[in-house]
């Protein structure tokens, strides 16, 4: 897969974070039911290779509403190649 995909944070995104060696295309979202913030990112660790979120739903089931809202597939769907960049501007903030 050589196509560059654009990851656009959903309207619930609060901020875009810089990439680390392990996590790429990172941004935070606010919970719909509390004041908690969750990090959505691509896990680039050896053996991983999927989108992840720090919320309980994703940790337990491998997919969550925050990944689904952004059109991303989590651990539940297996490895996903990444050739992506994130849109850095969040216009509603």
mmCIF file as gemmi writes it, N, C-alpha and C atoms, coordinates in Angstrom:
data_model
loop_
_atom_site.group_PDB
_atom_site.id
_atom_site.type_symbol
_atom_site.label_atom_id
_atom_site.label_alt_id
_atom_site.label_comp_id
_atom_site.label_asym_id
_atom_site.label_entity_id
_atom_site.label_seq_id
_atom_site.pdbx_PDB_ins_code
_atom_site.Cartn_x
_atom_site.Cartn_y
_atom_site.Cartn_z
_atom_site.occupancy
_atom_site.B_iso_or_equiv
_atom_site.pdbx_formal_charge
_atom_site.auth_seq_id
_atom_site.auth_asym_id
_atom_site.pdbx_PDB_model_num
ATOM 1 N N . UNK Axp A 1 ? 0.848 -1.174 0 1 0 ? 1 A 1
ATOM 2 C CA . UNK Axp A 1 ? 0 0 0 1 0 ? 1 A 1
ATOM 3 C C . UNK Axp A 1 ? 0.899 1.244 0 1 0 ? 1 A 1
ATOM 4 N N . UNK Axp A 2 ? 0.944 1.975 -1.075 1 0 ? 2 A 1
ATOM 5 C CA . UNK Axp A 2 ? 1.793 3.147 -1.17 1 0 ? 2 A 1
ATOM 6 C C . UNK Axp A 2 ? 1.016 4.446 -1.152 1 0 ? 2 A 1
ATOM 7 N N . UNK Axp A 3 ? -0.286 4.368 -1.045 1 0 ? 3 A 1
ATOM 8 C CA . UNK Axp A 3 ? -1.103 5.572 -1.036 1 0 ? 3 A 1
ATOM 9 C C . UNK Axp A 3 ? -1.03 6.254 0.327 1 0 ? 3 A 1
ATOM 10 N N . UNK Axp A 4 ? -0.96 7.555 0.308 1 0 ? 4 A 1
ATOM 11 C CA . UNK Axp A 4 ? -0.963 8.337 1.532 1 0 ? 4 A 1
ATOM 12 C C . UNK Axp A 4 ? -2.402 8.61 1.913 1 0 ? 4 A 1
ATOM 13 N N . UNK Axp A 5 ? -2.779 8.235 3.115 1 0 ? 5 A 1
ATOM 14 C CA . UNK Axp A 5 ? -4.134 8.508 3.566 1 0 ? 5 A 1
ATOM 15 C C . UNK Axp A 5 ? -4.113 9.692 4.516 1 0 ? 5 A 1
ATOM 16 N N . UNK Axp A 6 ? -5.201 10.395 4.576 1 0 ? 6 A 1
ATOM 17 C CA . UNK Axp A 6 ? -5.324 11.535 5.465 1 0 ? 6 A 1
ATOM 18 C C . UNK Axp A 6 ? -6.211 11.135 6.627 1 0 ? 6 A 1
ATOM 19 N N . UNK Axp A 7 ? -5.704 11.297 7.831 1 0 ? 7 A 1
ATOM 20 C CA . UNK Axp A 7 ? -6.486 11.011 9.022 1 0 ? 7 A 1
ATOM 21 C C . UNK Axp A 7 ? -7.026 12.338 9.525 1 0 ? 7 A 1
ATOM 22 N N . UNK Axp A 8 ? -8.31 12.503 9.447 1 0 ? 8 A 1
ATOM 23 C CA . UNK Axp A 8 ? -8.944 13.733 9.898 1 0 ? 8 A 1
ATOM 24 C C . UNK Axp A 8 ? -9.594 13.481 11.248 1 0 ? 8 A 1
ATOM 25 N N . UNK Axp A 9 ? -9.124 14.142 12.283 1 0 ? 9 A 1
ATOM 26 C CA . UNK Axp A 9 ? -9.746 13.948 13.594 1 0 ? 9 A 1
ATOM 27 C C . UNK Axp A 9 ? -11.219 14.327 13.547 1 0 ? 9 A 1
ATOM 28 N N . UNK Axp A 10 ? -12.065 13.582 14.243 1 0 ? 10 A 1
ATOM 29 C CA . UNK Axp A 10 ? -13.488 13.902 14.271 1 0 ? 10 A 1
ATOM 30 C C . UNK Axp A 10 ? -13.748 15.192 15.045 1 0 ? 10 A 1
ATOM 31 N N . UNK Axp A 11 ? -14.965 15.719 14.997 1 0 ? 11 A 1
ATOM 32 C CA . UNK Axp A 11 ? -15.279 16.959 15.719 1 0 ? 11 A 1
ATOM 33 C C . UNK Axp A 11 ? -14.992 16.893 17.218 1 0 ? 11 A 1
ATOM 34 N N . UNK Axp A 12 ? -14.959 15.699 17.786 1 0 ? 12 A 1
ATOM 35 C CA . UNK Axp A 12 ? -14.68 15.57 19.217 1 0 ? 12 A 1
ATOM 36 C C . UNK Axp A 12 ? -13.191 15.707 19.542 1 0 ? 12 A 1
ATOM 37 N N . UNK Axp A 13 ? -12.331 15.827 18.536 1 0 ? 13 A 1
ATOM 38 C CA . UNK Axp A 13 ? -10.894 15.955 18.781 1 0 ? 13 A 1
ATOM 39 C C . UNK Axp A 13 ? -10.569 17.258 19.5 1 0 ? 13 A 1
ATOM 40 N N . UNK Axp A 14 ? -9.708 17.157 20.479 1 0 ? 14 A 1
ATOM 41 C CA . UNK Axp A 14 ? -9.31 18.311 21.282 1 0 ? 14 A 1
ATOM 42 C C . UNK Axp A 14 ? -7.976 18.872 20.803 1 0 ? 14 A 1
ATOM 43 N N . UNK Axp A 15 ? -6.998 17.991 20.571 1 0 ? 15 A 1
ATOM 44 C CA . UNK Axp A 15 ? -5.681 18.449 20.149 1 0 ? 15 A 1
ATOM 45 C C . UNK Axp A 15 ? -4.98 17.375 19.331 1 0 ? 15 A 1
ATOM 46 N N . UNK Axp A 16 ? -4.012 17.796 18.533 1 0 ? 16 A 1
ATOM 47 C CA . UNK Axp A 16 ? -3.163 16.902 17.761 1 0 ? 16 A 1
ATOM 48 C C . UNK Axp A 16 ? -1.815 16.864 18.456 1 0 ? 16 A 1
ATOM 49 N N . UNK Axp A 17 ? -1.301 15.654 18.654 1 0 ? 17 A 1
ATOM 50 C CA . UNK Axp A 17 ? -0.045 15.465 19.376 1 0 ? 17 A 1
ATOM 51 C C . UNK Axp A 17 ? 1.059 15.046 18.407 1 0 ? 17 A 1
ATOM 52 N N . UNK Axp A 18 ? 2.315 15.331 18.759 1 0 ? 18 A 1
ATOM 53 C CA . UNK Axp A 18 ? 3.415 14.918 17.877 1 0 ? 18 A 1
ATOM 54 C C . UNK Axp A 18 ? 3.586 13.396 17.884 1 0 ? 18 A 1
ATOM 55 N N . UNK Axp A 19 ? 4.112 12.863 16.8 1 0 ? 19 A 1
ATOM 56 C CA . UNK Axp A 19 ? 4.401 11.436 16.709 1 0 ? 19 A 1
ATOM 57 C C . UNK Axp A 19 ? 5.518 11.052 17.663 1 0 ? 19 A 1
ATOM 58 N N . UNK Axp A 20 ? 5.507 9.797 18.104 1 0 ? 20 A 1
ATOM 59 C CA . UNK Axp A 20 ? 6.614 9.205 18.846 1 0 ? 20 A 1
ATOM 60 C C . UNK Axp A 20 ? 7.136 8.044 18.012 1 0 ? 20 A 1
ATOM 61 N N . UNK Axp A 21 ? 8.18 7.359 18.483 1 0 ? 21 A 1
ATOM 62 C CA . UNK Axp A 21 ? 8.681 6.21 17.741 1 0 ? 21 A 1
ATOM 63 C C . UNK Axp A 21 ? 7.611 5.127 17.611 1 0 ? 21 A 1
ATOM 64 N N . UNK Axp A 22 ? 6.826 4.948 18.672 1 0 ? 22 A 1
ATOM 65 C CA . UNK Axp A 22 ? 5.814 3.893 18.657 1 0 ? 22 A 1
ATOM 66 C C . UNK Axp A 22 ? 4.472 4.358 18.111 1 0 ? 22 A 1
ATOM 67 N N . UNK Axp A 23 ? 4.002 5.542 18.527 1 0 ? 23 A 1
ATOM 68 C CA . UNK Axp A 23 ? 2.655 5.991 18.18 1 0 ? 23 A 1
ATOM 69 C C . UNK Axp A 23 ? 2.689 7.1 17.134 1 0 ? 23 A 1
ATOM 70 N N . UNK Axp A 24 ? 1.922 6.918 16.068 1 0 ? 24 A 1
ATOM 71 C CA . UNK Axp A 24 ? 1.868 7.867 14.95 1 0 ? 24 A 1
ATOM 72 C C . UNK Axp A 24 ? 0.468 8.448 14.837 1 0 ? 24 A 1
ATOM 73 N N . UNK Axp A 25 ? 0.354 9.6 14.209 1 0 ? 25 A 1
ATOM 74 C CA . UNK Axp A 25 ? -0.948 10.237 13.93 1 0 ? 25 A 1
ATOM 75 C C . UNK Axp A 25 ? -1.791 10.357 15.194 1 0 ? 25 A 1
ATOM 76 N N . UNK Axp A 26 ? -1.227 10.911 16.236 1 0 ? 26 A 1
ATOM 77 C CA . UNK Axp A 26 ? -1.892 10.965 17.541 1 0 ? 26 A 1
ATOM 78 C C . UNK Axp A 26 ? -2.762 12.207 17.697 1 0 ? 26 A 1
ATOM 79 N N . UNK Axp A 27 ? -3.916 12.014 18.32 1 0 ? 27 A 1
ATOM 80 C CA . UNK Axp A 27 ? -4.764 13.142 18.711 1 0 ? 27 A 1
ATOM 81 C C . UNK Axp A 27 ? -5.602 12.729 19.911 1 0 ? 27 A 1
ATOM 82 N N . UNK Axp A 28 ? -6.105 13.718 20.63 1 0 ? 28 A 1
ATOM 83 C CA . UNK Axp A 28 ? -6.936 13.428 21.796 1 0 ? 28 A 1
ATOM 84 C C . UNK Axp A 28 ? -8.391 13.761 21.489 1 0 ? 28 A 1
ATOM 85 N N . UNK Axp A 29 ? -9.26 12.998 22.116 1 0 ? 29 A 1
ATOM 86 C CA . UNK Axp A 29 ? -10.703 13.222 22.014 1 0 ? 29 A 1
ATOM 87 C C . UNK Axp A 29 ? -11.272 13.279 23.423 1 0 ? 29 A 1
ATOM 88 N N . UNK Axp A 30 ? -12.35 14.028 23.57 1 0 ? 30 A 1
ATOM 89 C CA . UNK Axp A 30 ? -13.03 14.122 24.858 1 0 ? 30 A 1
ATOM 90 C C . UNK Axp A 30 ? -14.146 13.102 24.883 1 0 ? 30 A 1
ATOM 91 N N . UNK Axp A 31 ? -14.293 12.462 26.01 1 0 ? 31 A 1
ATOM 92 C CA . UNK Axp A 31 ? -15.375 11.501 26.189 1 0 ? 31 A 1
ATOM 93 C C . UNK Axp A 31 ? -16.718 12.186 25.998 1 0 ? 31 A 1
ATOM 94 N N . UNK Axp A 32 ? -17.669 11.46 25.463 1 0 ? 32 A 1
ATOM 95 C CA . UNK Axp A 32 ? -19.013 11.992 25.293 1 0 ? 32 A 1
ATOM 96 C C . UNK Axp A 32 ? -19.817 11.974 26.58 1 0 ? 32 A 1
ATOM 97 N N . UNK Axp A 33 ? -19.346 11.227 27.581 1 0 ? 33 A 1
ATOM 98 C CA . UNK Axp A 33 ? -20.125 11.087 28.806 1 0 ? 33 A 1
ATOM 99 C C . UNK Axp A 33 ? -19.407 11.578 30.064 1 0 ? 33 A 1
ATOM 100 N N . UNK Axp A 34 ? -18.163 12.051 29.92 1 0 ? 34 A 1
ATOM 101 C CA . UNK Axp A 34 ? -17.432 12.556 31.088 1 0 ? 34 A 1
ATOM 102 C C . UNK Axp A 34 ? -16.404 13.585 30.618 1 0 ? 34 A 1
ATOM 103 N N . UNK Axp A 35 ? -15.558 14.017 31.513 1 0 ? 35 A 1
ATOM 104 C CA . UNK Axp A 35 ? -14.505 14.977 31.163 1 0 ? 35 A 1
ATOM 105 C C . UNK Axp A 35 ? -13.182 14.301 30.829 1 0 ? 35 A 1
ATOM 106 N N . UNK Axp A 36 ? -13.18 12.988 30.674 1 0 ? 36 A 1
ATOM 107 C CA . UNK Axp A 36 ? -11.949 12.263 30.374 1 0 ? 36 A 1
ATOM 108 C C . UNK Axp A 36 ? -11.497 12.538 28.942 1 0 ? 36 A 1
ATOM 109 N N . UNK Axp A 37 ? -10.18 12.507 28.754 1 0 ? 37 A 1
ATOM 110 C CA . UNK Axp A 37 ? -9.585 12.636 27.431 1 0 ? 37 A 1
ATOM 111 C C . UNK Axp A 37 ? -8.938 11.315 27.056 1 0 ? 37 A 1
ATOM 112 N N . UNK Axp A 38 ? -9.081 10.918 25.802 1 0 ? 38 A 1
ATOM 113 C CA . UNK Axp A 38 ? -8.493 9.683 25.316 1 0 ? 38 A 1
ATOM 114 C C . UNK Axp A 38 ? -7.584 9.986 24.135 1 0 ? 38 A 1
ATOM 115 N N . UNK Axp A 39 ? -6.509 9.198 24.005 1 0 ? 39 A 1
ATOM 116 C CA . UNK Axp A 39 ? -5.581 9.369 22.898 1 0 ? 39 A 1
ATOM 117 C C . UNK Axp A 39 ? -5.875 8.323 21.826 1 0 ? 39 A 1
ATOM 118 N N . UNK Axp A 40 ? -6.058 8.783 20.607 1 0 ? 40 A 1
ATOM 119 C CA . UNK Axp A 40 ? -6.215 7.916 19.447 1 0 ? 40 A 1
ATOM 120 C C . UNK Axp A 40 ? -4.915 7.991 18.668 1 0 ? 40 A 1
ATOM 121 N N . UNK Axp A 41 ? -4.384 6.838 18.258 1 0 ? 41 A 1
ATOM 122 C CA . UNK Axp A 41 ? -3.123 6.83 17.516 1 0 ? 41 A 1
ATOM 123 C C . UNK Axp A 41 ? -2.943 5.503 16.798 1 0 ? 41 A 1
ATOM 124 N N . UNK Axp A 42 ? -1.94 5.486 15.923 1 0 ? 42 A 1
ATOM 125 C CA . UNK Axp A 42 ? -1.556 4.254 15.243 1 0 ? 42 A 1
ATOM 126 C C . UNK Axp A 42 ? -0.407 3.644 16.015 1 0 ? 42 A 1
ATOM 127 N N . UNK Axp A 43 ? -0.557 2.385 16.441 1 0 ? 43 A 1
ATOM 128 C CA . UNK Axp A 43 ? 0.482 1.693 17.206 1 0 ? 43 A 1
ATOM 129 C C . UNK Axp A 43 ? 1.443 1.037 16.221 1 0 ? 43 A 1
ATOM 130 N N . UNK Axp A 44 ? 2.632 1.595 16.132 1 0 ? 44 A 1
ATOM 131 C CA . UNK Axp A 44 ? 3.632 1.164 15.164 1 0 ? 44 A 1
ATOM 132 C C . UNK Axp A 44 ? 4.64 0.189 15.761 1 0 ? 44 A 1
ATOM 133 N N . UNK Axp A 45 ? 4.362 -0.363 16.935 1 0 ? 45 A 1
ATOM 134 C CA . UNK Axp A 45 ? 5.283 -1.282 17.597 1 0 ? 45 A 1
ATOM 135 C C . UNK Axp A 45 ? 5.392 -2.59 16.814 1 0 ? 45 A 1
ATOM 136 N N . UNK Axp A 46 ? 6.541 -3.265 16.905 1 0 ? 46 A 1
ATOM 137 C CA . UNK Axp A 46 ? 6.653 -4.578 16.261 1 0 ? 46 A 1
ATOM 138 C C . UNK Axp A 46 ? 5.559 -5.509 16.792 1 0 ? 46 A 1
ATOM 139 N N . UNK Axp A 47 ? 4.856 -6.152 15.896 1 0 ? 47 A 1
ATOM 140 C CA . UNK Axp A 47 ? 3.782 -7.048 16.292 1 0 ? 47 A 1
ATOM 141 C C . UNK Axp A 47 ? 2.426 -6.372 16.423 1 0 ? 47 A 1
ATOM 142 N N . UNK Axp A 48 ? 2.383 -5.054 16.403 1 0 ? 48 A 1
ATOM 143 C CA . UNK Axp A 48 ? 1.111 -4.336 16.511 1 0 ? 48 A 1
ATOM 144 C C . UNK Axp A 48 ? 0.644 -3.985 15.103 1 0 ? 48 A 1
ATOM 145 N N . UNK Axp A 49 ? 0.732 -2.705 14.734 1 0 ? 49 A 1
ATOM 146 C CA . UNK Axp A 49 ? 0.334 -2.299 13.388 1 0 ? 49 A 1
ATOM 147 C C . UNK Axp A 49 ? -1.152 -2.083 13.229 1 0 ? 49 A 1
ATOM 148 N N . UNK Axp A 50 ? -1.779 -1.424 14.201 1 0 ? 50 A 1
ATOM 149 C CA . UNK Axp A 50 ? -3.207 -1.136 14.141 1 0 ? 50 A 1
ATOM 150 C C . UNK Axp A 50 ? -3.496 0.165 14.869 1 0 ? 50 A 1
ATOM 151 N N . UNK Axp A 51 ? -4.705 0.685 14.692 1 0 ? 51 A 1
ATOM 152 C CA . UNK Axp A 51 ? -5.137 1.9 15.369 1 0 ? 51 A 1
ATOM 153 C C . UNK Axp A 51 ? -5.577 1.561 16.782 1 0 ? 51 A 1
ATOM 154 N N . UNK Axp A 52 ? -5.321 2.469 17.698 1 0 ? 52 A 1
ATOM 155 C CA . UNK Axp A 52 ? -5.647 2.219 19.094 1 0 ? 52 A 1
ATOM 156 C C . UNK Axp A 52 ? -6.196 3.476 19.757 1 0 ? 52 A 1
ATOM 157 N N . UNK Axp A 53 ? -6.902 3.282 20.836 1 0 ? 53 A 1
ATOM 158 C CA . UNK Axp A 53 ? -7.449 4.37 21.636 1 0 ? 53 A 1
ATOM 159 C C . UNK Axp A 53 ? -7.248 3.985 23.092 1 0 ? 53 A 1
ATOM 160 N N . UNK Axp A 54 ? -7.037 4.966 23.943 1 0 ? 54 A 1
ATOM 161 C CA . UNK Axp A 54 ? -6.786 4.672 25.354 1 0 ? 54 A 1
ATOM 162 C C . UNK Axp A 54 ? -8.063 4.438 26.16 1 0 ? 54 A 1
ATOM 163 N N . UNK Axp A 55 ? -9.223 4.466 25.52 1 0 ? 55 A 1
ATOM 164 C CA . UNK Axp A 55 ? -10.481 4.25 26.242 1 0 ? 55 A 1
ATOM 165 C C . UNK Axp A 55 ? -10.668 2.767 26.597 1 0 ? 55 A 1
ATOM 166 N N . UNK Axp A 56 ? -11.53 2.523 27.558 1 0 ? 56 A 1
ATOM 167 C CA . UNK Axp A 56 ? -11.79 1.163 28.018 1 0 ? 56 A 1
ATOM 168 C C . UNK Axp A 56 ? -12.359 0.283 26.911 1 0 ? 56 A 1
ATOM 169 N N . UNK Axp A 57 ? -13.266 0.811 26.125 1 0 ? 57 A 1
ATOM 170 C CA . UNK Axp A 57 ? -13.879 0.018 25.058 1 0 ? 57 A 1
ATOM 171 C C . UNK Axp A 57 ? -12.851 -0.542 24.094 1 0 ? 57 A 1
ATOM 172 N N . UNK Axp A 58 ? -11.889 0.265 23.699 1 0 ? 58 A 1
ATOM 173 C CA . UNK Axp A 58 ? -10.861 -0.207 22.782 1 0 ? 58 A 1
ATOM 174 C C . UNK Axp A 58 ? -9.923 -1.198 23.457 1 0 ? 58 A 1
ATOM 175 N N . UNK Axp A 59 ? -9.55 -0.92 24.699 1 0 ? 59 A 1
ATOM 176 C CA . UNK Axp A 59 ? -8.664 -1.854 25.402 1 0 ? 59 A 1
ATOM 177 C C . UNK Axp A 59 ? -9.32 -3.223 25.553 1 0 ? 59 A 1
ATOM 178 N N . UNK Axp A 60 ? -10.621 -3.244 25.781 1 0 ? 60 A 1
ATOM 179 C CA . UNK Axp A 60 ? -11.322 -4.507 25.992 1 0 ? 60 A 1
ATOM 180 C C . UNK Axp A 60 ? -11.705 -5.203 24.683 1 0 ? 60 A 1
ATOM 181 N N . UNK Axp A 61 ? -12.238 -4.457 23.733 1 0 ? 61 A 1
ATOM 182 C CA . UNK Axp A 61 ? -12.791 -5.064 22.525 1 0 ? 61 A 1
ATOM 183 C C . UNK Axp A 61 ? -11.943 -4.892 21.267 1 0 ? 61 A 1
ATOM 184 N N . UNK Axp A 62 ? -10.94 -4.031 21.307 1 0 ? 62 A 1
ATOM 185 C CA . UNK Axp A 62 ? -10.108 -3.812 20.128 1 0 ? 62 A 1
ATOM 186 C C . UNK Axp A 62 ? -10.706 -2.874 19.105 1 0 ? 62 A 1
ATOM 187 N N . UNK Axp A 63 ? -11.787 -2.206 19.451 1 0 ? 63 A 1
ATOM 188 C CA . UNK Axp A 63 ? -12.432 -1.207 18.603 1 0 ? 63 A 1
ATOM 189 C C . UNK Axp A 63 ? -13.312 -0.364 19.515 1 0 ? 63 A 1
ATOM 190 N N . UNK Axp A 64 ? -13.51 0.9 19.174 1 0 ? 64 A 1
ATOM 191 C CA . UNK Axp A 64 ? -14.338 1.767 20.017 1 0 ? 64 A 1
ATOM 192 C C . UNK Axp A 64 ? -15.023 2.824 19.163 1 0 ? 64 A 1
ATOM 193 N N . UNK Axp A 65 ? -15.91 3.576 19.791 1 0 ? 65 A 1
ATOM 194 C CA . UNK Axp A 65 ? -16.663 4.595 19.057 1 0 ? 65 A 1
ATOM 195 C C . UNK Axp A 65 ? -15.765 5.721 18.553 1 0 ? 65 A 1
ATOM 196 N N . UNK Axp A 66 ? -14.648 5.973 19.215 1 0 ? 66 A 1
ATOM 197 C CA . UNK Axp A 66 ? -13.751 7.046 18.784 1 0 ? 66 A 1
ATOM 198 C C . UNK Axp A 66 ? -13.003 6.651 17.514 1 0 ? 66 A 1
ATOM 199 N N . UNK Axp A 67 ? -12.588 5.384 17.412 1 0 ? 67 A 1
ATOM 200 C CA . UNK Axp A 67 ? -11.969 4.908 16.173 1 0 ? 67 A 1
ATOM 201 C C . UNK Axp A 67 ? -12.998 4.858 15.052 1 0 ? 67 A 1
ATOM 202 N N . UNK Axp A 68 ? -14.172 4.35 15.366 1 0 ? 68 A 1
ATOM 203 C CA . UNK Axp A 68 ? -15.229 4.252 14.366 1 0 ? 68 A 1
ATOM 204 C C . UNK Axp A 68 ? -15.606 5.629 13.829 1 0 ? 68 A 1
ATOM 205 N N . UNK Axp A 69 ? -15.681 6.63 14.711 1 0 ? 69 A 1
ATOM 206 C CA . UNK Axp A 69 ? -16.033 7.995 14.29 1 0 ? 69 A 1
ATOM 207 C C . UNK Axp A 69 ? -15.021 8.561 13.297 1 0 ? 69 A 1
ATOM 208 N N . UNK Axp A 70 ? -13.766 8.124 13.411 1 0 ? 70 A 1
ATOM 209 C CA . UNK Axp A 70 ? -12.726 8.605 12.505 1 0 ? 70 A 1
ATOM 210 C C . UNK Axp A 70 ? -12.533 7.686 11.304 1 0 ? 70 A 1
ATOM 211 N N . UNK Axp A 71 ? -13.312 6.599 11.233 1 0 ? 71 A 1
ATOM 212 C CA . UNK Axp A 71 ? -13.178 5.664 10.114 1 0 ? 71 A 1
ATOM 213 C C . UNK Axp A 71 ? -11.94 4.805 10.202 1 0 ? 71 A 1
ATOM 214 N N . UNK Axp A 72 ? -11.452 4.545 11.418 1 0 ? 72 A 1
ATOM 215 C CA . UNK Axp A 72 ? -10.231 3.772 11.628 1 0 ? 72 A 1
ATOM 216 C C . UNK Axp A 72 ? -10.566 2.389 12.173 1 0 ? 72 A 1
ATOM 217 N N . UNK Axp A 73 ? -9.699 1.411 11.902 1 0 ? 73 A 1
ATOM 218 C CA . UNK Axp A 73 ? -9.912 0.042 12.371 1 0 ? 73 A 1
ATOM 219 C C . UNK Axp A 73 ? -8.874 -0.313 13.43 1 0 ? 73 A 1
ATOM 220 N N . UNK Axp A 74 ? -9.362 -0.84 14.543 1 0 ? 74 A 1
ATOM 221 C CA . UNK Axp A 74 ? -8.507 -1.181 15.669 1 0 ? 74 A 1
ATOM 222 C C . UNK Axp A 74 ? -7.987 -2.607 15.629 1 0 ? 74 A 1
ATOM 223 N N . UNK Axp A 75 ? -7.456 -3.045 16.762 1 0 ? 75 A 1
ATOM 224 C CA . UNK Axp A 75 ? -6.855 -4.364 16.938 1 0 ? 75 A 1
ATOM 225 C C . UNK Axp A 75 ? -7.801 -5.494 16.52 1 0 ? 75 A 1
ATOM 226 N N . UNK Axp A 76 ? -9.062 -5.309 16.728 1 0 ? 76 A 1
ATOM 227 C CA . UNK Axp A 76 ? -10.084 -6.308 16.393 1 0 ? 76 A 1
ATOM 228 C C . UNK Axp A 76 ? -9.998 -6.74 14.925 1 0 ? 76 A 1
ATOM 229 N N . UNK Axp A 77 ? -9.565 -5.841 14.051 1 0 ? 77 A 1
ATOM 230 C CA . UNK Axp A 77 ? -9.505 -6.107 12.621 1 0 ? 77 A 1
ATOM 231 C C . UNK Axp A 77 ? -8.128 -6.541 12.141 1 0 ? 77 A 1
ATOM 232 N N . UNK Axp A 78 ? -7.168 -6.681 13.039 1 0 ? 78 A 1
ATOM 233 C CA . UNK Axp A 78 ? -5.826 -7.117 12.668 1 0 ? 78 A 1
ATOM 234 C C . UNK Axp A 78 ? -4.95 -5.975 12.18 1 0 ? 78 A 1
ATOM 235 N N . UNK Axp A 79 ? -3.807 -6.34 11.648 1 0 ? 79 A 1
ATOM 236 C CA . UNK Axp A 79 ? -2.827 -5.345 11.205 1 0 ? 79 A 1
ATOM 237 C C . UNK Axp A 79 ? -3.346 -4.529 10.034 1 0 ? 79 A 1
ATOM 238 N N . UNK Axp A 80 ? -3.026 -3.252 10.078 1 0 ? 80 A 1
ATOM 239 C CA . UNK Axp A 80 ? -3.382 -2.312 9.023 1 0 ? 80 A 1
ATOM 240 C C . UNK Axp A 80 ? -2.123 -1.545 8.653 1 0 ? 80 A 1
ATOM 241 N N . UNK Axp A 81 ? -1.777 -1.54 7.379 1 0 ? 81 A 1
ATOM 242 C CA . UNK Axp A 81 ? -0.613 -0.764 6.946 1 0 ? 81 A 1
ATOM 243 C C . UNK Axp A 81 ? -0.901 0.713 7.121 1 0 ? 81 A 1
ATOM 244 N N . UNK Axp A 82 ? 0.128 1.463 7.467 1 0 ? 82 A 1
ATOM 245 C CA . UNK Axp A 82 ? -0.048 2.911 7.589 1 0 ? 82 A 1
ATOM 246 C C . UNK Axp A 82 ? 0.936 3.62 6.674 1 0 ? 82 A 1
ATOM 247 N N . UNK Axp A 83 ? 0.386 4.438 5.856 1 0 ? 83 A 1
ATOM 248 C CA . UNK Axp A 83 ? 1.106 5.432 5.071 1 0 ? 83 A 1
ATOM 249 C C . UNK Axp A 83 ? 0.231 6.662 5.206 1 0 ? 83 A 1
ATOM 250 N N . UNK Axp A 84 ? 0.267 7.276 6.38 1 0 ? 84 A 1
ATOM 251 C CA . UNK Axp A 84 ? -0.718 8.306 6.695 1 0 ? 84 A 1
ATOM 252 C C . UNK Axp A 84 ? -0.072 9.553 7.236 1 0 ? 84 A 1
ATOM 253 N N . UNK Axp A 85 ? -0.793 10.619 7.127 1 0 ? 85 A 1
ATOM 254 C CA . UNK Axp A 85 ? -0.465 11.845 7.839 1 0 ? 85 A 1
ATOM 255 C C . UNK Axp A 85 ? -1.765 12.364 8.431 1 0 ? 85 A 1
ATOM 256 N N . UNK Axp A 86 ? -1.65 13.14 9.459 1 0 ? 86 A 1
ATOM 257 C CA . UNK Axp A 86 ? -2.847 13.651 10.117 1 0 ? 86 A 1
ATOM 258 C C . UNK Axp A 86 ? -3.042 15.111 9.749 1 0 ? 86 A 1
ATOM 259 N N . UNK Axp A 87 ? -4.262 15.509 9.584 1 0 ? 87 A 1
ATOM 260 C CA . UNK Axp A 87 ? -4.57 16.903 9.327 1 0 ? 87 A 1
ATOM 261 C C . UNK Axp A 87 ? -4.324 17.653 10.646 1 0 ? 87 A 1
ATOM 262 N N . UNK Axp A 88 ? -3.385 18.573 10.638 1 0 ? 88 A 1
ATOM 263 C CA . UNK Axp A 88 ? -2.96 19.224 11.882 1 0 ? 88 A 1
ATOM 264 C C . UNK Axp A 88 ? -3.914 20.29 12.373 1 0 ? 88 A 1
ATOM 265 N N . UNK Axp A 89 ? -4.725 20.818 11.496 1 0 ? 89 A 1
ATOM 266 C CA . UNK Axp A 89 ? -5.618 21.891 11.898 1 0 ? 89 A 1
ATOM 267 C C . UNK Axp A 89 ? -6.931 21.321 12.445 1 0 ? 89 A 1
ATOM 268 N N . UNK Axp A 90 ? -7.317 21.812 13.572 1 0 ? 90 A 1
ATOM 269 C CA . UNK Axp A 90 ? -8.634 21.489 14.118 1 0 ? 90 A 1
ATOM 270 C C . UNK Axp A 90 ? -9.371 22.808 14.171 1 0 ? 90 A 1
ATOM 271 N N . UNK Axp A 91 ? -10.233 23.021 13.201 1 0 ? 91 A 1
ATOM 272 C CA . UNK Axp A 91 ? -10.814 24.339 12.977 1 0 ? 91 A 1
ATOM 273 C C . UNK Axp A 91 ? -11.85 24.748 14.007 1 0 ? 91 A 1
ATOM 274 N N . UNK Axp A 92 ? -12.491 23.809 14.685 1 0 ? 92 A 1
ATOM 275 C CA . UNK Axp A 92 ? -13.563 24.171 15.616 1 0 ? 92 A 1
ATOM 276 C C . UNK Axp A 92 ? -13.059 24.613 16.976 1 0 ? 92 A 1
ATOM 277 N N . UNK Axp A 93 ? -11.771 24.537 17.246 1 0 ? 93 A 1
ATOM 278 C CA . UNK Axp A 93 ? -11.237 24.911 18.558 1 0 ? 93 A 1
ATOM 279 C C . UNK Axp A 93 ? -10.833 26.355 18.566 1 0 ? 93 A 1
